[in-house]
Amino acid sequence: MKKLALLCAVVISLASCSTLKIVDQNAAVNAGAAAVQALTISDAQVKQLCSQYMVESDGQNTILPANNDYTQRLDRIMARFHNISNLDLNYKVYQSNTVNAFASGDGSVRVYTGLMDAMNDDEVFAVIGHELGHLINKDVRDAYRAAYLVVAARYGIAAVNTTAGALSTGFLGDLGQELASNAYSRRQETQADETAFQFCIQNGVDPYAMYHALNVLIELSGQTSQQSRLQELLSTHPDTYKRAAHVKEMCEAAGYKMNTSGTTGTKPSGNTTTPKTVKPSQNGSNNNSGSNNTGTKPKKTVTPKKG
């Protein structure tokens, strides 16, 4: 119980998907019991919680239709991923000036028009690859579980029904606010950036795309008119300067050279050093059929250590 009390006090990031029914906000269920519930929640329940949250999120945002230019552009970008079939994704565009994108634990990917306006296709691809990295590395699951731990303790849970229950709209709204206020750790961000880098390598996309995307965020963060649009993304993705430097180092270590005439990185033809890259923890076929003028695929991959 001492450990549980400590977790209740300092929890910062986890993901839980429960079909818990909020029967009475004044019910006599203490924070310790709610914490036990959150910590023992299954991955299947996490996925269901995420699905409930996404229904709420989609209902509160304007989703652009299939024939919209933004949606068709996102379709083209997602079609460049050739190794994500195991993730069972669904993706949509939110019409909003907010510069943001996120992936949920049920496979939902949402990209805001503000981000698509600010970045080119390679950069949007890399940002999505980064968010998928959080999904692959279980960071999203952990973020929901931590947020649920806090909100469940705040409400008190009066009844549990793992098949037919539903979380209240108010609970889901508070869950979203808790998620938005929690930042991923430096290690989680680094691993997600490495996954995005490897997605680029595997799918024929500019290996410097994540580096360029981070620099777009840095540039926008210096513009007063853009700061509010970036607030959520930067609050949950800290150390942007350090992350950009790390991604650039990865590109250079792998033998890629940034093209000074554009944004596409190319690998020197005379390079004889075996490049080192970071491989996502889950992938399918290594398809390099992208149409961009990118560097050749490294011969050797290194799987990062999981935290």
N, C-alpha and C positions, 0 to 999 in steps of 0.2 A: 504493500500500500504506500510505503514511503516513495518508492520509485514512481508509482502512478501519480501521486500528488505532485512530484517534481515535473513529470511530463505535462500535467495539466497547466502548470505555471509557466513553463518555458517553451512549449511546443511551437514550432515555427513552420513546419511544412510536411503534409502527408495527404493521401487520397482515399476516401472511403465511399463505397457505393452501397447504401442500405435501403431497403424498402421499409424504413421505419415510419410508423404512423404517429403523427403528433396529435394526440387525443386531447390533452389538456396541458397548457403551458404552465399551470400551477401544480401539476402533478408532483407527488413527493418522490422524485428520483434524484439522487444526489449526483454531484459532479464526478465522484469516483466511479459510480456505476456506469455513467455515460462514457467515461474514459475507457473502462473495460470493454464496453461495446465497440468503441471505435478501434481499439487495438486488436480485437479479435475478429474484425470484419473480414470477410473473404474477398478474393479478387473478383469473384462473380458479383458480389454485392457492390463492390467499388464500381464495376462497370455499369450496374443498374443505377446507382446514384448519379454517375456521370450522365447517363441517358436522361434521367429526370432533370438534371441541371441544364442540359442542352435544350430540352423542350422549353424550359423557362427562358433561357438565353435567346433562343431563336424567336420566341414570342415577343421579346423586348427590343429586338433589332429588325431593321428592314433588310430582308434577304432578297438579293437581286435574282430575277428569273433566268431561266436557262438561255434565253435568246439575247440577254444583255451582253454588251461588249466586255464588261469586266468578267462576267461568268465564263464567257467563251475564252477569254485570255487565261483565266485560271485553269480551265480544262486543258489548254495547250501546255501550260506549265506542268500540271500534274501528270500529263501523258509522258513527260520526259523521265519520270521515275519508273524504272523497269525492275525494281527489286523490293516492292513494298506490298505485294499481294497478300502476304500473311498478316498484315495489319488491319485489314477489313475496314478501310477508310471511307468516310463520306465527307465531302467538302462543299462549302458554300462561301459566298461573298456577302459581307455585311456592308451596307452603304453607310459610311461614316468617315469623317475627316480624321478620325483617330488613326495614328500610325501604329498598327498592331496586327498580330496574328497569333493564334494559339491552337493547340491540339488538346482534346479531352480524352479521358480514359476509355471512352466507348468508341474511339476511332474517329470522332468528329474533328474536322479541321476547319477553322474559320479564319478568313483573311479579310481585312478591312480595306475599303477603297483608298483610304488615306495612305496606307502602306504601298499599295499598287501604284498610286500616283507618284510616290517618292522614289521608287526603285524600278530598275529594268527587270526583264524576265529572269536573268541569271541570279540577280540579287534576291528576287522574290523566291526563286527556287531554293536558294541557300537558306533563307529565313525559314521556309517551310521544313527543309531538311533539319534545321536546328530544332524546331518544335517537335518533329518526329523523333529526334534524338532523345528529347525529354520523355517521350512516350515509350520508346524502346528501352530506355534505361530505368523505367519505373518511377521517374521523378514526378510525373503527373499523378500517378496513383498515390504516392507518398504525400503530395501537396493536398490532394482532396482529403486524405485520411486525417492529416493534421488540422485542416480547416474544419472538418466535421467534428473532431475532438473538441475544439473550442466552442463551436456553435451548439453542439448537443449538450454540453455542460451548461451553456447559457439558458437553453430552453428547458431542459429536463425531458426525458423520454418516458412516456406513460405506457406504451404498448409496442410490441414488436411483432410484425407479421412479414415474413420474408417472401411472401408470394403475392400479396394483394395490397399491402400498405402503400402509403404515399406520403412524401414530405410536403409540408405546407409551403405555399408560395413565399410567405415571410421567412421561413427557414432557408429556402433555396436562395432568396435574395441576400440574406445574411451570410450564407455560405460563399456566394460570389464576392461579397465585400471582403470576406476573410481571405479568400484566394488572392484577390487583387493586392492585398496589403502585405503578402508574404513573398519574399524574394528567394529565388533559387540560390544555392550555395555556389561559391566560386568553383568548387570541384564539379558540380552538376553542370554549370555553364560551360566549363572547359570541355567536358565530355560531350555535351550537345554540339558545341562548335566543331569538335573533331569528327562527330558523326556527320554533320553537314558537309564538312570538307570531303569526307570519303564518299558521300552521296554524289557530290560533284564529280569526283574522279571516276566513279563507276558509271555515271550516266552521261559523260561527255559534256559536262558543263564547266565553265570557267572555274578553275581551282581557286582563284582569288575572289570568287563571288561573295563569300561570307565576309572577307576582309572589306570589300567595297560596301557591302550592306551595313556593316558596323560603322564605317566612316560616314555613310549617309546619315545615320542616327546621330553621330557626333556633330556633324555639321548642322543638322536641324535643331539639336539641343542648344546651340548657340544663338538661335534666332528666337527672340522673345515671342513672336507671333505663333511659333510652332511648339513652344514648350508644353502647353496644356495638352496638345495632341499626342505628345510623347510621354506624358507623365506615367501612364500605366505600364507601358513597355519598359521604360528605363527603370522604374521602381522594382520590377520583377526580374530585370536583367542587368545587374550591377557591373561595375568595373569594365565599362565599354572600351576604354582606351587600352587597358591591359589585354582584353580579349582580342582586339584587333591586332595588337602586336604579336600575340601568340599564333593567331591564324596565319599571319604573314610569315612567321618563322617556320610554321609547318610547310607552307608552300615552298619556301626557299630550301628547307631541309630535304624536301622530296625532289628537288632539282628543277622546280618550275620558275620561270622568269616572267615577271609582269611585263605585258606589252605596253610600251610607252605611248603608242599611238591609239590605244583604246583600253578596254577593261579586260580583255581576254588574256589569260596567262598562257604562255607557251614554254615548253621544255626545250632547253638547248640541245641541238642534235648531237653535239660532241660530248655530252655528259656521259661519263663512264661509271659514276658512283651509283650503287644500288640505292634507290630512294626508299625512304621509310614513310609510311603513311599509317593512319589509324583507321581500323576497320570497325564498322558498326557491329553491335553485339548480335543483331539478327539481320540477315539479308537473303535475297534470292539470287538470281543469276547476275553475273557481272556484265552488264550490257553497256557498251560505250557507243551507242548509236546516235548520240546527240548530234545536232547539226552545227554546233559552234566550232570555231577553230581553237580547240583546246589542246593542251599538251597530251603526250602519249601516256597510257596508263602505267603506273609504277609496277615493277615486277614483284615486289615483295610487300606484304602487308603485315602489320603488327596489331594484334587485338589488344585494346586498352584494358587495364584492370578495372573491374567494377567495384564501386564503393558499396 
